[in-house]
Amino acid sequence: MERDTLDDDLLSAWVDGELADQPEQRLRVEAWLQAHPQDAERVRLWAADRDALHARLAPLAGEALPQALRAQVLGPPAAAQAPRRWLQAAMAAGLLLLGGVIGLLVGRQTALPVPQQAAVGGAGWVQRAAYAHGVYVPEPRHAVEVKAQEEHLSRWLTRRIDVPVKLFDLSPYGFELVGGRLLPDGAGKSAQLMYQDAQGLRVTVYLRKPDEPTDAAFRYERQGDLGVFYWVESGAGYALVGALPKEQLLALAEAIYQQHPVEPPKPAVPAASR
């Protein structure tokens, strides 16, 4: 069987259960997956994405339709006397649209551990740090954009996000630097550093130039299965993300805090001569 006789569209249809009435195609895909472990792993990750998104979005079906979406779908209040089934159809359409957008963002290459609950007190950038962790941590080969061994990693990220990026040493805690990448962050940019221990467990450090004003307090919160410590220091925002016990994550956060770059003092401005 040639490689081009079984494309991703057919694999996707099999994952989505669209080949139930096409037994020949279904058996063909299943035979292919048995003979091609790499494709089988890709399909498993697609299915994990689907299940994670379903778990995240299904509870929204029981919520009231947001007023803005209601106005777009049902028109002005005077014309919004549609039967309840109309409202349910609009909600379903909204969920499909939201699921499609998320699918485009994360791709079908990673098993995204979507947070199971919204952040309690974190700003938007903290939530983005958790999502970025979920997107890139499962990647076996392309988890980082620039590897740790490349000397320009720190300089490159520092120039890009306009914040001093230090490659923190977490080896005393069993974590070694894998590398880093540049990320979009609202209207600006951020950096992500990834660390891994001997068992393959990964944590990420998200760095950005904070908006003004931004709370500088040292805080902790849960994002689903992930713990996040975040703070602002010396003009930089830090978010440490990982599926670790709070105490272990705190030890790593303290190590990062103690190593963060200190901004050099500004030269004194001489008093004007009289």
GUZADO-954061 format. One record per residue (C-alpha): residue number from 1; y, z, x. Coordinates in steps of 0.02 Angstrom, whole numbers, plus 50000, padded with zeros to 5 digits. Example, Ala and Ser with C-alpha at 12.3 -4.5 7.8 and 13.67 -1.06 7.14 Angstrom:
@resi:1 | v:49775 | w:50390 | u:50615
@resi:2 | v:49947 | w:50357 | u:50684
% end
This chain:
@resi:1 | v:50000 | w:50000 | u:50000
@resi:2 | v:50167 | w:49949 | u:50073
@resi:3 | v:50309 | w:50073 | u:50085
@resi:4 | v:50428 | w:49967 | u:49980
@resi:5 | v:50306 | w:49962 | u:49834
@resi:6 | v:50345 | w:50144 | u:49792
@resi:7 | v:50530 | w:50182 | u:49790
@resi:8 | v:50625 | w:50341 | u:49751
@resi:9 | v:50658 | w:50288 | u:49571
@resi:10 | v:50472 | w:50291 | u:49536
@resi:11 | v:50450 | w:50458 | u:49624
@resi:12 | v:50596 | w:50528 | u:49525
@resi:13 | v:50522 | w:50466 | u:49362
@resi:14 | v:50359 | w:50555 | u:49405
@resi:15 | v:50451 | w:50718 | u:49442
@resi:16 | v:50544 | w:50706 | u:49276
@resi:17 | v:50384 | w:50675 | u:49177
@resi:18 | v:50435 | w:50499 | u:49127
@resi:19 | v:50267 | w:50422 | u:49172
@resi:20 | v:50164 | w:50515 | u:49042
@resi:21 | v:50139 | w:50355 | u:48942
@resi:22 | v:50109 | w:50251 | u:49099
@resi:23 | v:49944 | w:50318 | u:49168
@resi:24 | v:49924 | w:50181 | u:49297
@resi:25 | v:50094 | w:50215 | u:49374
@resi:26 | v:50066 | w:50403 | u:49365
@resi:27 | v:49899 | w:50391 | u:49457
@resi:28 | v:49978 | w:50274 | u:49583
@resi:29 | v:50114 | w:50400 | u:49623
@resi:30 | v:49992 | w:50545 | u:49635
@resi:31 | v:49881 | w:50448 | u:49754
@resi:32 | v:50033 | w:50403 | u:49859
@resi:33 | v:50089 | w:50584 | u:49870
@resi:34 | v:49917 | w:50640 | u:49926
@resi:35 | v:49921 | w:50512 | u:50066
@resi:36 | v:50103 | w:50543 | u:50117
@resi:37 | v:50142 | w:50729 | u:50144
@resi:38 | v:50324 | w:50697 | u:50188
@resi:39 | v:50357 | w:50615 | u:50021
@resi:40 | v:50259 | w:50753 | u:49935
@resi:41 | v:50375 | w:50882 | u:50015
@resi:42 | v:50529 | w:50785 | u:49961
@resi:43 | v:50464 | w:50779 | u:49783
@resi:44 | v:50429 | w:50966 | u:49786
@resi:45 | v:50609 | w:50999 | u:49837
@resi:46 | v:50673 | w:50886 | u:49698
@resi:47 | v:50572 | w:50985 | u:49573
@resi:48 | v:50640 | w:51148 | u:49645
@resi:49 | v:50817 | w:51081 | u:49623
@resi:50 | v:50780 | w:51038 | u:49443
@resi:51 | v:50707 | w:51209 | u:49405
@resi:52 | v:50851 | w:51301 | u:49491
@resi:53 | v:50982 | w:51202 | u:49395
@resi:54 | v:50890 | w:51230 | u:49232
@resi:55 | v:50882 | w:51418 | u:49264
@resi:56 | v:51068 | w:51420 | u:49304
@resi:57 | v:51129 | w:51311 | u:49159
@resi:58 | v:51010 | w:51354 | u:49018
@resi:59 | v:51102 | w:51516 | u:48972
@resi:60 | v:51259 | w:51413 | u:48939
@resi:61 | v:51176 | w:51336 | u:48787
@resi:62 | v:51201 | w:51498 | u:48693
@resi:63 | v:51386 | w:51513 | u:48735
@resi:64 | v:51531 | w:51453 | u:48630
@resi:65 | v:51597 | w:51281 | u:48673
@resi:66 | v:51751 | w:51300 | u:48787
@resi:67 | v:51911 | w:51262 | u:48692
@resi:68 | v:51964 | w:51124 | u:48813
@resi:69 | v:51797 | w:51033 | u:48795
@resi:70 | v:51798 | w:51062 | u:48607
@resi:71 | v:51969 | w:50980 | u:48594
@resi:72 | v:51910 | w:50831 | u:48696
@resi:73 | v:51752 | w:50806 | u:48594
@resi:74 | v:51804 | w:50859 | u:48419
@resi:75 | v:51987 | w:50812 | u:48423
@resi:76 | v:52133 | w:50921 | u:48363
@resi:77 | v:52096 | w:51077 | u:48260
@resi:78 | v:52128 | w:50989 | u:48094
@resi:79 | v:51990 | w:50865 | u:48131
@resi:80 | v:51871 | w:50990 | u:48206
@resi:81 | v:51771 | w:51032 | u:48049
@resi:82 | v:51611 | w:50950 | u:48111
@resi:83 | v:51439 | w:51018 | u:48064
@resi:84 | v:51361 | w:51142 | u:48183
@resi:85 | v:51239 | w:51010 | u:48245
@resi:86 | v:51391 | w:50911 | u:48309
@resi:87 | v:51444 | w:51062 | u:48409
@resi:88 | v:51271 | w:51083 | u:48481
@resi:89 | v:51266 | w:50900 | u:48529
@resi:90 | v:51433 | w:50917 | u:48617
@resi:91 | v:51371 | w:51069 | u:48712
@resi:92 | v:51216 | w:50975 | u:48765
@resi:93 | v:51323 | w:50832 | u:48826
@resi:94 | v:51429 | w:50952 | u:48925
@resi:95 | v:51276 | w:51029 | u:49006
@resi:96 | v:51208 | w:50858 | u:49052
@resi:97 | v:51375 | w:50811 | u:49129
@resi:98 | v:51385 | w:50973 | u:49227
@resi:99 | v:51206 | w:50954 | u:49287
@resi:100 | v:51241 | w:50776 | u:49343
@resi:101 | v:51393 | w:50828 | u:49442
@resi:102 | v:51299 | w:50968 | u:49528
@resi:103 | v:51156 | w:50848 | u:49565
@resi:104 | v:51274 | w:50726 | u:49648
@resi:105 | v:51352 | w:50865 | u:49751
@resi:106 | v:51193 | w:50941 | u:49820
@resi:107 | v:51086 | w:50784 | u:49822
@resi:108 | v:50900 | w:50783 | u:49790
@resi:109 | v:50852 | w:50827 | u:49967
@resi:110 | v:50867 | w:51017 | u:49963
@resi:111 | v:50800 | w:51158 | u:49859
@resi:112 | v:50961 | w:51239 | u:49805
@resi:113 | v:50949 | w:51427 | u:49771
@resi:114 | v:51089 | w:51423 | u:49643
@resi:115 | v:51169 | w:51595 | u:49619
@resi:116 | v:51102 | w:51679 | u:49461
@resi:117 | v:51265 | w:51766 | u:49417
@resi:118 | v:51449 | w:51738 | u:49444
@resi:119 | v:51541 | w:51832 | u:49578
@resi:120 | v:51608 | w:51998 | u:49520
@resi:121 | v:51761 | w:52010 | u:49629
@resi:122 | v:51753 | w:51870 | u:49756
@resi:123 | v:51881 | w:51733 | u:49771
@resi:124 | v:51833 | w:51551 | u:49750
@resi:125 | v:51809 | w:51526 | u:49936
@resi:126 | v:51679 | w:51665 | u:49939
@resi:127 | v:51579 | w:51578 | u:49804
@resi:128 | v:51594 | w:51415 | u:49900
@resi:129 | v:51526 | w:51504 | u:50053
@resi:130 | v:51372 | w:51556 | u:49953
@resi:131 | v:51347 | w:51380 | u:49884
@resi:132 | v:51365 | w:51302 | u:50057
@resi:133 | v:51234 | w:51425 | u:50120
@resi:134 | v:51116 | w:51373 | u:49980
@resi:135 | v:51141 | w:51188 | u:50016
@resi:136 | v:51113 | w:51186 | u:50204
@resi:137 | v:50998 | w:51333 | u:50244
@resi:138 | v:50841 | w:51249 | u:50171
@resi:139 | v:50869 | w:51091 | u:50275
@resi:140 | v:50731 | w:51079 | u:50407
@resi:141 | v:50810 | w:50944 | u:50516
@resi:142 | v:50993 | w:50926 | u:50467
@resi:143 | v:51046 | w:51104 | u:50435
@resi:144 | v:51194 | w:51086 | u:50554
@resi:145 | v:51312 | w:50946 | u:50602
@resi:146 | v:51332 | w:50997 | u:50784
@resi:147 | v:51196 | w:51095 | u:50875
@resi:148 | v:51227 | w:51256 | u:50969
@resi:149 | v:51189 | w:51174 | u:51136
@resi:150 | v:51337 | w:51056 | u:51119
@resi:151 | v:51482 | w:51133 | u:51214
@resi:152 | v:51618 | w:51058 | u:51106
@resi:153 | v:51560 | w:51147 | u:50946
@resi:154 | v:51685 | w:51290 | u:50954
@resi:155 | v:51832 | w:51181 | u:51010
@resi:156 | v:51796 | w:51049 | u:50879
@resi:157 | v:51789 | w:51172 | u:50733
@resi:158 | v:51943 | w:51265 | u:50795
@resi:159 | v:52044 | w:51105 | u:50795
@resi:160 | v:51981 | w:51052 | u:50626
@resi:161 | v:52012 | w:51211 | u:50526
@resi:162 | v:52162 | w:51276 | u:50627
@resi:163 | v:52076 | w:51444 | u:50651
@resi:164 | v:51998 | w:51509 | u:50813
@resi:165 | v:51810 | w:51486 | u:50794
@resi:166 | v:51707 | w:51598 | u:50906
@resi:167 | v:51520 | w:51572 | u:50925
@resi:168 | v:51467 | w:51750 | u:50887
@resi:169 | v:51323 | w:51828 | u:50984
@resi:170 | v:51200 | w:51901 | u:50860
@resi:171 | v:51050 | w:51899 | u:50978
@resi:172 | v:51043 | w:52091 | u:50988
@resi:173 | v:50998 | w:52084 | u:50803
@resi:174 | v:50868 | w:51946 | u:50825
@resi:175 | v:50976 | w:51798 | u:50768
@resi:176 | v:51014 | w:51647 | u:50876
@resi:177 | v:51146 | w:51516 | u:50842
@resi:178 | v:51077 | w:51353 | u:50769
@resi:179 | v:51244 | w:51262 | u:50763
@resi:180 | v:51386 | w:51228 | u:50643
@resi:181 | v:51470 | w:51104 | u:50530
@resi:182 | v:51637 | w:51060 | u:50453
@resi:183 | v:51654 | w:51081 | u:50264
@resi:184 | v:51784 | w:51039 | u:50132
@resi:185 | v:51863 | w:51196 | u:50057
@resi:186 | v:51978 | w:51171 | u:49910
@resi:187 | v:52130 | w:51080 | u:49977
@resi:188 | v:52084 | w:51123 | u:50156
@resi:189 | v:51935 | w:51137 | u:50273
@resi:190 | v:51814 | w:51271 | u:50327
@resi:191 | v:51679 | w:51294 | u:50457
@resi:192 | v:51501 | w:51355 | u:50438
@resi:193 | v:51400 | w:51432 | u:50580
@resi:194 | v:51214 | w:51453 | u:50554
@resi:195 | v:51100 | w:51581 | u:50637
@resi:196 | v:50910 | w:51598 | u:50630
@resi:197 | v:50786 | w:51734 | u:50677
@resi:198 | v:50610 | w:51717 | u:50747
@resi:199 | v:50536 | w:51708 | u:50571
@resi:200 | v:50650 | w:51564 | u:50522
@resi:201 | v:50764 | w:51670 | u:50412
@resi:202 | v:50942 | w:51605 | u:50416
@resi:203 | v:51115 | w:51677 | u:50389
@resi:204 | v:51280 | w:51585 | u:50389
@resi:205 | v:51458 | w:51630 | u:50436
@resi:206 | v:51592 | w:51540 | u:50336
@resi:207 | v:51765 | w:51533 | u:50415
@resi:208 | v:51927 | w:51469 | u:50343
@resi:209 | v:52115 | w:51486 | u:50350
@resi:210 | v:52152 | w:51601 | u:50202
@resi:211 | v:52275 | w:51558 | u:50066
@resi:212 | v:52429 | w:51665 | u:50044
@resi:213 | v:52417 | w:51797 | u:49984
@resi:214 | v:52234 | w:51841 | u:50013
@resi:215 | v:52159 | w:52015 | u:50000
@resi:216 | v:52108 | w:52070 | u:50175
@resi:217 | v:51991 | w:52210 | u:50118
@resi:218 | v:51812 | w:52216 | u:50183
@resi:219 | v:51702 | w:52186 | u:50031
@resi:220 | v:51521 | w:52157 | u:49981
@resi:221 | v:51445 | w:52073 | u:49830
@resi:222 | v:51285 | w:51991 | u:49770
@resi:223 | v:51272 | w:51806 | u:49729
@resi:224 | v:51100 | w:51793 | u:49651
@resi:225 | v:50974 | w:51826 | u:49790
@resi:226 | v:51111 | w:51819 | u:49922
@resi:227 | v:51218 | w:51957 | u:49992
@resi:228 | v:51395 | w:51918 | u:50049
@resi:229 | v:51510 | w:52021 | u:50160
@resi:230 | v:51685 | w:51948 | u:50169
@resi:231 | v:51853 | w:51997 | u:50242
@resi:232 | v:52013 | w:51929 | u:50318
@resi:233 | v:52065 | w:51970 | u:50496
@resi:234 | v:52193 | w:51896 | u:50616
@resi:235 | v:52235 | w:51752 | u:50502
@resi:236 | v:52054 | w:51700 | u:50469
@resi:237 | v:51939 | w:51726 | u:50322
@resi:238 | v:51757 | w:51769 | u:50357
@resi:239 | v:51607 | w:51768 | u:50239
@resi:240 | v:51435 | w:51816 | u:50303
@resi:241 | v:51298 | w:51757 | u:50185
@resi:242 | v:51112 | w:51792 | u:50190
@resi:243 | v:50959 | w:51845 | u:50091
@resi:244 | v:50949 | w:52011 | u:50183
@resi:245 | v:50954 | w:52194 | u:50134
@resi:246 | v:51132 | w:52258 | u:50124
@resi:247 | v:51112 | w:52373 | u:50275
@resi:248 | v:51048 | w:52233 | u:50387
@resi:249 | v:51184 | w:52114 | u:50331
@resi:250 | v:51314 | w:52249 | u:50360
@resi:251 | v:51256 | w:52270 | u:50540
@resi:252 | v:51280 | w:52084 | u:50569
@resi:253 | v:51450 | w:52086 | u:50484
@resi:254 | v:51508 | w:52229 | u:50595
@resi:255 | v:51448 | w:52136 | u:50750
@resi:256 | v:51548 | w:51983 | u:50697
@resi:257 | v:51701 | w:52089 | u:50658
@resi:258 | v:51696 | w:52168 | u:50830
@resi:259 | v:51687 | w:51997 | u:50912
@resi:260 | v:51816 | w:51903 | u:50811
@resi:261 | v:51952 | w:51819 | u:50915
@resi:262 | v:52112 | w:51917 | u:50933
@resi:263 | v:52270 | w:51815 | u:50914
@resi:264 | v:52373 | w:51824 | u:51073
@resi:265 | v:52535 | w:51919 | u:51054
@resi:266 | v:52687 | w:51812 | u:51023
@resi:267 | v:52813 | w:51810 | u:51165
@resi:268 | v:52962 | w:51921 | u:51136
@resi:269 | v:53122 | w:51831 | u:51089
@resi:270 | v:53261 | w:51882 | u:51208
@resi:271 | v:53413 | w:51957 | u:51126
@resi:272 | v:53559 | w:51840 | u:51113
@resi:273 | v:53690 | w:51871 | u:51245
@resi:274 | v:53853 | w:51937 | u:51184
% end
